[in-house]
């Protein structure tokens, strides 16, 4: 994902890591291989609603009613601390605000009464992280993904999708996408749905933030356009 001079680290190009296995564009080549080539807010307190493994298997079970049926998450590949839960969170931000904490691999949705819904996330890797305020400028279900020209230059195999990859399970944006804007302009950063449970709790993207598909649908359904998004420094 690319951002034109807004809160980018050292002006570096930022594009989201392609995931899924489509020909040469396999998940590992982008999540691993591309790594060498590709305001006063409180911290969360104690959890008020944890989740057992059995509960997680239900929450992260299959979603067959989707346009592209979503398979169950292999929850054994996710550290339980990243399962969705309700936590205490002290902040001056209004309920509904989304706060991204890349240093701890969490995304929070602020609720009433000092609580927040917390989701485990993958975030930008070192050198591609950014911080600042943004807002949800638009929302997409099963969005088309188009690799930026800078990514194609670095990774020519992405050129086959220069005119866009249709939505689907192999599409990098997944089932739901929140597109982040600043001052009326799309930053090219997103909060997106990831089908790779092993990436939750790691820095593997070029600035975008990924939640498990089931968590992303949960957040997406509760997030209207214009919702404020705060990305904390890592």
C-alpha positions in Angstrom: 0.0 0.0 0.0 1.3 3.5 -0.8 0.8 6.7 1.0 1.6 10.1 -0.5 3.5 11.9 2.2 1.1 11.4 5.1 2.7 9.9 8.2 4.8 7.5 6.3 8.2 6.4 7.7 10.9 8.3 5.9 8.7 8.6 2.8 9.0 4.9 2.1 6.5 3.3 -0.2 3.9 1.3 1.6 1.8 -1.5 0.0 0.0 -4.3 1.7 1.6 -7.7 1.6 -0.2 -10.0 -0.9 -1.5 -13.1 0.8 -3.0 -16.3 -0.5 -1.7 -18.9 -2.9 -2.3 -17.9 -6.5 0.3 -19.2 -8.9 3.7 -17.7 -8.1 2.0 -15.2 -5.8 2.0 -17.6 -2.8 1.5 -16.4 0.7 5.0 -17.0 1.9 6.7 -15.2 -1.0 5.0 -12.0 0.1 4.8 -12.3 3.8 8.4 -13.6 4.2 10.3 -13.1 0.9 9.1 -9.6 0.4 10.4 -8.6 3.8 13.9 -8.4 2.3 12.7 -6.9 -1.0 8.9 -5.6 -0.5 -3.5 11.3 21.6 -2.7 10.7 25.3 -4.2 7.2 25.4 -4.1 4.5 28.1 -3.0 0.9 27.7 -5.5 -1.9 28.0 -5.9 -3.2 31.5 -7.0 -6.6 32.7 -9.3 -8.6 30.5 -12.9 -8.8 31.6 -14.1 -11.5 29.2 -11.5 -14.1 28.1 -12.1 -17.0 25.7 -11.4 -20.7 26.0 -10.1 -22.8 23.2 -13.5 -24.4 22.8 -15.2 -21.0 22.7 -12.7 -19.8 20.2 -13.4 -22.7 17.9 -17.0 -21.6 17.9 -16.3 -17.9 17.4 -13.8 -18.5 14.7 -15.8 -21.3 13.1 -16.8 -21.4 9.4 -18.9 -18.7 7.8 -20.7 -20.6 5.0 -23.3 -17.9 4.2 -20.6 -15.5 2.8 -20.3 -14.9 -1.0 -17.1 -16.9 -0.7 -17.6 -19.3 2.2 -15.0 -18.6 4.9 -13.4 -21.7 6.5 -12.9 -22.1 10.2 -9.7 -20.7 11.7 -7.2 -23.2 13.0 -7.2 -21.5 16.4 -4.2 -23.7 17.5 -2.1 -21.4 15.4 -3.2 -18.3 17.3 -1.8 -17.3 20.7 -4.9 -17.2 23.0 -4.1 -13.7 24.1 -5.1 -12.5 20.6 -8.6 -14.0 20.7 -11.3 -11.4 20.7 -12.2 -10.2 24.2 -13.6 -7.3 26.2 -11.0 -5.3 28.2 -10.8 -2.2 30.3 -9.3 0.7 28.3 -8.8 4.2 29.5 -9.0 6.8 26.8 -10.6 10.2 26.0 -11.7 8.9 22.6 -15.4 8.5 21.9 -17.1 5.2 21.8 -16.9 3.7 18.4 -13.4 5.0 17.8 -10.9 2.4 16.5 -7.4 2.4 18.1 -4.6 0.4 16.5 -1.7 -0.5 18.8 1.0 -1.9 16.5 3.5 -2.3 19.3 1.3 -4.9 21.0 -0.5 -6.3 17.9 -4.0 -5.2 18.9 -6.9 -3.3 17.5 -9.4 -1.8 19.9 -13.0 -0.6 19.3 -13.9 1.8 22.1 -17.1 0.9 23.9 -19.1 2.5 26.7 -18.2 2.6 30.4 -14.4 2.4 29.9 -14.4 -0.8 28.0 -13.1 -1.8 24.6 -13.4 -4.8 22.3 -9.9 -6.0 21.6 -8.8 -8.0 18.5 -5.5 -9.6 17.7 -3.8 -8.2 14.6 -0.9 -8.4 12.2 0.7 -5.0 11.5 3.4 -3.3 9.5 6.9 -4.7 9.8 9.8 -2.5 10.9 10.4 0.4 8.6 6.9 0.4 7.3 4.9 1.3 10.4 3.2 4.7 10.6 1.2 6.6 13.3 -1.4 9.3 13.3 -5.1 10.0 13.0 -7.3 8.8 10.1 -10.9 7.9 9.5 -12.8 5.2 7.6 -13.5 6.9 4.2 -15.2 3.9 2.7 -16.0 0.2 3.3 -15.7 -2.8 1.0 -16.9 -6.3 1.0 -14.8 -8.8 -1.1 -12.9 -5.8 -2.6 -10.8 -5.9 -5.8 -7.1 -5.6 -5.0 -4.7 -3.8 -7.4 -1.0 -3.9 -6.7 0.7 -0.5 -6.8 3.1 0.1 -9.7 6.0 0.3 -7.2 5.2 -3.2 -6.0 5.0 -4.5 -9.5 8.4 -3.0 -10.2 9.9 -4.8 -7.2 7.9 -8.0 -7.7 7.2 -8.5 -11.4 5.0 -11.6 -10.8 2.4 -9.2 -9.4 2.0 -7.7 -12.9 -0.7 -10.2 -13.8 -3.0 -8.3 -11.4 -2.2 -4.8 -12.6 -5.8 -4.5 -13.6 -7.1 -5.9 -10.4 -7.6 -9.2 -8.6 -11.3 -9.9 -8.1 -12.6 -10.5 -4.6 -12.2 -14.0 -3.1 -10.5 -16.0 -0.5 -7.1 -15.5 -2.1 -7.5 -11.8 -2.5 -5.2 -9.8 -0.1 -8.1 -7.7 1.2 -10.2 -10.6 2.1 -13.9 -10.5 3.1 -14.0 -7.0 4.5 -11.9 -3.8 4.2 -12.0 -0.5 6.0 -10.2 2.0 3.8 -8.4 4.7 5.8 -8.5 8.4 4.7 -6.8 11.6 5.8 -8.1 15.1 4.8 -10.3 13.7 2.1 -7.5 11.6 0.5 -7.2 7.8 0.5 -3.9 6.9 2.3 -3.9 3.4 0.7 -3.7 1.9 4.2 -6.5 -0.4 5.2 -7.7 -2.6 8.0 -8.5 -5.9 6.2 -9.5 -9.5 6.7 -6.7 -12.0 7.0 -7.1 -15.8 6.5 -3.6 -16.5 7.9 -3.9 -17.2 11.6 -0.2 -17.7 12.0 0.4 -14.0 11.1 -1.6 -12.6 14.0 0.7 -11.1 16.5 3.4 -10.3 14.0 4.7 -7.5 11.8 4.5 -8.7 8.2 2.7 -6.1 6.2 3.8 -2.8 4.6 1.6 -0.7 6.9 -1.9 -2.3 6.7 -3.5 -4.0 9.6 -5.1 -7.4 9.4 -7.6 -9.1 11.6 -8.9 -12.7 11.4 -11.8 -12.8 8.9 -14.3 -13.5 11.7 -13.0 -10.6 13.8 -12.9 -8.3 10.8 -16.6 -9.0 9.9 -17.4 -8.3 13.6 -15.6 -5.0 13.6 -16.8 -4.0 10.1 -20.5 -4.5 11.0 -20.1 -2.1 13.9 -18.1 0.6 12.0 -19.8 3.3 10.0 -18.0 5.4 7.4 -16.4 8.5 9.0 -15.4 6.5 12.1 -12.2 7.9 13.6 -9.1 5.7 13.6 -6.1 6.3 15.8 -2.8 4.5 15.0 -0.4 4.6 18.0 3.4 4.8 17.6 5.0 1.4 17.8 
